[in-house]
C-alpha cells in the first residue's frame, strides 16, 4: 500500500515523454511546458545568443555534419557558420523588440524572419514567422556546443524538459507539505 502511495506522489516527477517522429513535432510538444523559463528577448549584450557557440540540431536522416553557429557583434552582424571545419557566413539582424530576428544570406536577400520561442544558456529555439501550413521547416533548434556535439535532437529536447522539470521539484514539494499541514489543521479543528 505504501509503495502505491509513493508511486502516485512521484508520478508527476517521472513523466515519460512520448516518442516523436520529427524535431518539429517534439518542439511543438515541449515548448508549452518550458516557454515560461525562457529569456524574454535577446536585447542584453550578455545574452547567450552572442556569448555562446551554438550547434544546429537536425532530424534529417543521415545528417552527421556538425554545424556550429556564432553570432558576431551585437544586434546586427554576421553569423559565422562552421560545418565540419568549412567556414561560411550568414547575416542577421535583431528587431527592436528583441523577440524577432532576420537570418539569411543578407538581411534583405534570401532571408527569413524568426521569432524567439525559447532561449537560455543551453538552448535556443527560433520559430519562423508566418502561417505554419505554408512552411516545411518552422523551427531552428540550437544547443550550446558542449551539448549539441554529444546528443541527438531528441536527446537534447529531453534534456531541455528534464532541466526545468527538475527545477520545479522544490516548489511542488513545498506545496505538498503546505497542503498536508492545512489538511492536518482542518482535521484536528
Number of C-alpha atoms within 10 A of each C-alpha: 6 7 8 9 10 10 13 11 13 11 11 12 15 12 10 9 12 8 9 12 10 13 20 19 11 18 18 11 14 16 17 10 12 17 13 11 11 17 18 16 19 23 18 12 12 11 16 20 25 19 15 17 20 27 25 23 24 21 13 10 6 6 9 9 14 18 21 24 25 18 23 16 13 19 20 17 16 22 22 17 22 17 15 11 11 8 12 12 16 17 20 26 20 21 16 12 11 16 18 21 24 20 22 18 15 17 19 12 10 9 15 16 19 21 20 22 24 21 22 17 14 19 23 22 21 20 21 21 17 12 8 11 7 8 11 8 11 17 21 18 23 25 28 21 19 12 17 23 17 10 14 14 21 19 13 20 22 15 16 18 16 15 13 14 16 11 10 11 13 10 9 13 12 11 12 13 11 12 12 12 12 11 12 11 10 9 8 6 6
